């Protein structure tokens, strides 16, 4: 009976670790996608969201560390683009006209 209990605990820990790892990987991918989209639209919202998600993925030791770092970099780039737009145009929107 003790052996079955020990095996059950080990199985549960493995399942919990796999679930946490999968969630961290999903956060890394989501941060990358949001950071990429933030360069085009809604950078004021998507940039910080990408930064937070990438930080959470890195804190949870994601297997997709490179994707999380790219999401973090793109989130920061979103905020830089926002700062440039506000400085140059005085607005938070893109304008390609004259």
N, C-alpha and C positions, 0 to 999 in steps of 0.2 A: 504494500500500500504506500509506503514511503517513497518507493521508487517511482510509482505512478504519479504521485504528487510532485516530485522533483522534475519528472519529465514534463508534466503539465505546466509547471512554472517556467521551465526553459522554453517550451513551445510558445507560451504567452509572451515572454520577453522577446523572442525572435519575431513574433507577429507584430508586437508593438514597435520594435525597431524598424521593421520593414515598412510599417505604416508611416512612421515619422520620416523615414528616408524618402518615401514616395511623396509625402506632403512637401518636404523640403525641395525635392526636384521640381515639383509643380510650381512652387513659389519662384524658383530660379527661372523657369521658362516664362512664367507670367510677368516677372520683372523685366525680362528681355523684350517681350512683346509690347508691354506698356511703354517702356523706354523708347522703343522704335516708333511706335505710334505717336508718342508725345512730341517727337521732332516735327511731326506734320500738323497735328491738331491737339488742342487742349493741353498744351505743355504745362500750364499752371496747375493742373490736377494730376496728370499722368506722370510727370517728372517725380514729384514727391512720393507718389504711390510706388513707382518703380524702385526708388531708393529704399523705401521701407521694406518692400517685399524681398529685395536682394539682400538686405541686412539680415532679415529673418532667415532666409535660406542659408546664408553663410553661417549664422549662429547655430543652425540645426545641422551643420556639417553635410551639406548636400553633395551628392556625387557629381552634380553638374556645376562645379565651382566656376568654371570658365564662363558659363552662361550667366551665372549670378553676378560675376564681376562685370560682364558686358552690360547687364541690366543696370547695375550701379553706375557705370560710366555713362550710359545713355540717359539715365535719370538726371545726373549732374549736367550733362550736355543740354537736356531740356531746360533746365533752370538758367543755364548760360545763354541759350537762345532767347529765353524770356527776358533776361536782363538786357540783352542787346536790343531787342525790339522795343522795350520800354525806353531805353536811352536814346535810340535813334529816332523812332517815330512818335514817342510819347503815347503809344498804344500797345495793347497786347495781342494785336491781330496782324496777320500778314497782309501786305499790299504790294502788288507787282506793277501797279499803274504809275503814271508820272506824277 
